[in-house]
């Protein structure tokens, strides 16, 4: 039997987390579409809670990049533009390529085995079309290399950027019609290249993974 929280603070945290999990799942499944306003009164009635736990849940989702608070207007499901996607992915490419180069000589077989487990889970999530699980593993996969680098400031910058990564992941899955299975396959390519210490190949695959060459070309056409 699950233990009950001992204090009102613990209970509030548990309640907020339940709301977070439910809203996150609805956003990832597309039931709460980008740009939709989340009404406190409506949700408070739905979950039968006061606005305190609800606002705490909003703050957590905002840190994850899934919702945005607009002063005097309210809280909305994050709506991104192509530019948001391009800027986030181009910066991720720089940060993660740097991380891969830092850890290339440190990685051991245990690291490869752990990452392979992630990729295997990612493929399973893709087969099940479980976007929430797929997103969670995707972020953990890339975060593993950044954390393994031991570069504190790199980790701080990447973690700050990670606040929008969930929303960007959803944007790309929707707008680029990326199949869940393709995500697992691409990460297997990254891992295979890294296992052979071919960092140059890792960067090439990341450029494809983040559509870098595609939007570089489109920008060239715009400025032509």
C-alpha atoms as one frame of an Amber mdcrd trajectory, in Angstrom:
protein
   0.000   0.000   0.000   1.334   3.435  -0.947   2.274   5.592   2.035   0.336
   8.799   2.460   2.288  12.082   2.611   3.053  13.118   6.173   2.613  16.867
   5.801   0.349  19.269   3.955   3.375  20.428   1.970   4.111  16.863   0.825
   0.447  16.357  -0.008   0.375  19.542  -2.064   3.515  18.472  -3.930   2.007
  15.050  -4.651  -1.236  16.640  -5.843   0.592  19.108  -8.102   2.718  16.323
  -9.585  -0.400  14.341 -10.420  -1.800  17.350 -12.281   1.552  17.856 -14.034
   1.616  14.242 -15.194  -1.945  14.453 -16.490  -1.528  17.779 -18.318   1.868
  16.781 -19.721   0.372  13.597 -21.114  -2.527  15.513 -22.682  -0.127  17.992
 -24.309   2.147  15.256 -25.646  -0.818  13.342 -27.076  -2.084  16.496 -28.771
  -5.293  16.653 -26.738  -4.231  20.107 -25.543  -3.055  21.763 -28.733  -0.396
  24.473 -29.077  -1.713  27.930 -28.272  -4.615  26.742 -26.138  -5.249  28.728
 -22.981  -5.339  26.735 -19.746  -8.112  28.201 -17.618  -7.437  27.977 -13.885
 -11.108  27.989 -12.895 -11.963  25.223 -15.340  -9.010  23.022 -14.382  -9.464
  23.640 -10.652 -13.009  22.332 -11.007 -11.898  19.386 -13.153  -9.243  18.272
 -10.665 -11.232  19.438  -7.624  -8.309  21.389  -6.208  -7.604  24.937  -5.129
  -5.588  27.170  -7.418  -2.417  26.694  -5.340  -1.535  23.150  -6.521  -2.680
  24.068 -10.020  -0.364  27.075 -10.243   2.486  24.982  -8.882   1.794  22.457
 -11.665   1.851  25.294 -14.228   5.257  26.414 -12.944   6.675  22.908 -13.383
   5.294  22.633 -16.916   6.646  26.086 -17.711  10.146  24.981 -16.649   9.752
  22.027 -19.005   8.855  24.396 -21.836   5.398  22.895 -22.373   3.399  25.929
 -21.240   3.994  29.670 -21.270   2.699  32.303 -18.881   1.707  35.573 -20.530
   1.223  38.474 -18.060  -2.394  39.684 -17.801  -3.509  36.977 -20.246  -2.881
  33.650 -18.558  -1.126  30.348 -19.193  -1.026  28.791 -22.654   0.245  25.556
 -24.182   3.558  26.557 -25.776   3.274  27.561 -29.406   6.564  27.636 -31.313
   7.656  29.018 -34.646  10.054  27.567 -37.195  12.617  30.093 -35.929  12.299
  28.759 -32.356  12.964  25.259 -33.650  15.932  26.345 -35.769  17.579  28.390
 -33.020  17.161  25.647 -30.427  18.485  22.864 -32.634  21.406  24.859 -34.030
  22.526  25.674 -30.482  22.026  22.062 -29.378  24.269  20.957 -32.223  27.099
  23.188 -31.010  26.747  22.222 -27.353  26.347  18.497 -27.903  29.132  18.229
 -30.481  31.405  19.929 -27.964  30.272  17.456 -25.297  30.919  14.459 -27.554
  34.437  15.658 -28.283  35.129  16.095 -24.557  34.011  12.587 -23.639  35.242
  10.682 -26.710  38.312   9.364 -24.904  36.520   8.807 -21.577  33.661   6.586
 -22.662  33.952   2.941 -21.612  31.928  -0.159 -22.477  29.588   0.343 -19.521
  28.616   3.731 -20.956  27.926   2.209 -24.366  25.837  -0.563 -22.798  23.805
   1.968 -20.797  23.191   4.107 -23.884  22.245   1.032 -25.895  19.558   0.269
 -23.325  18.199   3.781 -23.863  18.127   3.297 -27.628  16.379  -0.056 -27.266
  13.752   1.583 -25.031  13.454   4.440 -27.534  12.674   1.988 -30.317  10.071
   0.296 -28.137   8.517   3.680 -27.346   8.465   4.476 -31.061   6.758   1.183
 -31.881   4.132   1.967 -29.249   3.838   5.569 -30.442   4.385   6.624 -26.832
   5.518  10.209 -27.382   5.919  11.001 -23.682   8.282   8.065 -23.154  10.103
   8.811 -26.400  10.663  12.434 -25.385  11.901  11.427 -21.922  14.477   8.991
 -23.320  15.580  11.410 -26.056  16.419  14.098 -23.495  18.165  11.618 -21.192
  20.248  10.231 -24.059  21.671  13.620 -25.012  21.921  14.776 -21.399  24.066
  11.717 -20.639  26.876  12.947 -22.871  26.645  16.498 -21.566  26.759  15.291
 -17.967  29.568  12.837 -18.710  31.704  15.706 -20.017  32.112  17.077 -16.482
  32.051  20.599 -17.942  29.970  22.522 -15.400  29.212  25.589 -17.476  28.336
  23.486 -20.516  25.877  21.580 -18.351  24.353  24.831 -17.061  23.827  26.205
 -20.576  22.396  22.903 -21.865  20.036  22.563 -18.904  18.813  26.126 -19.422
  18.145  25.332 -23.080  16.401  22.105 -22.077  13.488  24.180 -20.787  12.234
  24.539 -24.345  13.424  21.199 -25.735  10.190  19.340 -24.959   8.120  21.839
 -26.905  10.600  21.805 -29.803  10.531  17.993 -29.886   6.732  18.063 -30.210
   6.889  20.794 -32.853   9.309  18.788 -34.991   7.407  15.510 -34.567   4.231
  17.285 -35.716   5.517  19.648 -38.401   8.154  17.360 -39.903   5.970  14.260
 -39.603   8.769  12.353 -37.885   7.802   8.781 -37.051   8.655   7.480 -33.588
  10.579   4.569 -35.087  12.803   7.005 -37.006  13.873   8.643 -33.736  15.185
   5.341 -32.375  16.952   4.517 -35.637  18.721   7.879 -35.716  19.928   7.501
 -32.137  21.255   4.049 -32.962  23.315   5.677 -35.721  24.631   8.253 -33.245
  25.568   5.571 -30.729  27.230   3.331 -33.317  29.359   6.227 -34.578  30.270
   7.238 -31.062  31.146   3.679 -30.035  33.731   3.697 -32.825  35.003   7.093
 -31.561  34.083   8.699 -34.888  33.087  12.122 -33.554  33.053  13.632 -37.044
  30.407  11.094 -38.066  28.448  11.852 -34.894  28.297  15.509 -35.906  27.115
  14.585 -39.401  24.304  12.461 -37.993  23.331  15.190 -35.513  23.056  17.674
 -38.384  20.581  15.320 -40.054  18.807  14.638 -36.748  18.301  18.358 -36.156
  17.591  19.254 -39.821  20.488  21.738 -39.747  21.448  21.467 -43.417  17.819
  21.789 -44.445  17.151  25.072 -42.722  20.606  26.403 -43.590  19.644  25.890
 -47.229  16.248  27.535 -46.760  17.894  30.581 -45.168  20.233  30.811 -48.133
  17.241  30.876 -50.455  15.599  33.565 -48.344  18.639  35.844 -48.566  19.359
  35.125 -52.236
